[in-house]
Amino acid sequence: MQEYPPPSTVWIDGRLTDGRSAAVPALDHSLLTGFGVFETLAVRAARPIAPSRHLARLQSSAATLGIAPPPEQSIQDAIRAVLDSFPLPDARLRITLTAGDSEGIPFLVSAPPRLIVAASRLPARRDTAILATAPWQKHADGALVGIKSTSYGDHVRCVRHARQLGADEALILNTNGHICEGGSSNIWWVRDRVVHTPPVKSGCLPGITRGLVLEICRRDGLHIRETEAHPATLLAADEVFLTSSLRDVQGVSQIDTSNLPPAPGEITTLLLNSLTDWLDADPDP
Ligand SMILES: Cc1ncc(COP(=O)(O)O)c(C=O)c1O
């Protein structure tokens, strides 16, 4: 039985506390308007995975929204403090940077940003996932495209919808009808040994794991294409898989009512093994 509430350790406003007593002020911008940025990364055997890439994306997301991030050393110190007091060697680490307190005027950012670092239980990895196509689309030119923003309600709604249908993850299309991404993952497919994923201009998040897998493909001589495609392409693929910091590389066995070829397939497994070996040897590539 899962312990509830799960163990969590939180750093907020320069102080370490446990997840139950950590509190955000009622006028925090992120709470009122979703104006903030975040990162989620895995911690395995007490080592954060790809922290430099995640911190670089946090800085870039914050800069795009005009939120001044604290010095990187203070984020690193907060991460260390949280991990030193979290009781488990594996964790899900969430770094949130809100636009600070709004003083009641949500469109003005007048306060210093608020840094929150939280460690909680790392969900077990599963080999495969079932996707359900979301009935809502992502605007490829939306104001928050490419930013890992705390405005996440549309993704939460898509994933809740998928879960209600018995699936694990949502398949989100963009308003052009093209494959975009999962609710909290990037999507890939393999056809005739060519590995495809949607381009960033589809509106997908440029995932850290997506970047690592693209590098592995290039290094290992696999043919890759960033392809705009309709969802029927997935049903005709030899393999479909997802990537994210918590899933790594995960095969897809079913989309809506259609069964796909047995998953994880050959190239999916190869990429998972290459990623695992790389991160074991170098957790901060
Ligand atoms: C919408 C979305 N796309 C893709 C990803 C995968 O990104 P990453 O590999 O950086 O975890 C995530 C991760 O949470 C996400 O929320």
The ligand as an SDF file (V2000), in Angstrom:
LIG
                    3D

 16 16  0  0  0  0  0  0  0  0999 V2000
    4.2140   18.5690  -22.2620 C   0  0  0  0  0  0  0  0  0  0  0  0
    5.4870   17.8410  -22.0750 C   0  0  0  0  0  0  0  0  0  0  0  0
    6.1560   17.4170  -23.1650 N   0  0  0  0  0  0  0  0  0  0  0  0
    7.3130   16.7320  -23.0390 C   0  0  0  0  0  0  0  0  0  0  0  0
    7.8360   16.4360  -21.7890 C   0  0  0  0  0  0  0  0  0  0  0  0
    9.1290   15.6760  -21.6730 C   0  0  0  0  0  0  0  0  0  0  0  0
   10.1620   16.5490  -21.2970 O   0  0  0  0  0  0  0  0  0  0  0  0
   11.4380   16.0660  -20.5000 P   0  0  0  0  0  0  0  0  0  0  0  0
   12.1130   15.0420  -21.3360 O   0  0  0  0  0  0  0  0  0  0  0  0
   12.2510   17.3150  -20.3730 O   0  0  0  0  0  0  0  0  0  0  0  0
   11.0050   15.5300  -19.1860 O   0  0  0  0  0  0  0  0  0  0  0  0
    7.1750   16.8760  -20.6430 C   0  0  0  0  0  0  0  0  0  0  0  0
    7.7070   16.5750  -19.3160 C   0  0  0  0  0  0  0  0  0  0  0  0
    7.0760   16.7800  -18.3040 O   0  0  0  0  0  0  0  0  0  0  0  0
    5.9840   17.6030  -20.7920 C   0  0  0  0  0  0  0  0  0  0  0  0
    5.3050   18.0400  -19.7250 O   0  0  0  0  0  0  0  0  0  0  0  0
  1  2  1  0
  2  3  1  0
  2 15  2  0
  3  4  2  0
  4  5  1  0
  5  6  1  0
  5 12  2  0
  6  7  1  0
  7  8  1  0
  8  9  2  0
  8 10  1  0
  8 11  1  0
 12 13  1  0
 12 15  1  0
 13 14  2  0
 15 16  1  0
M  END
$$$$
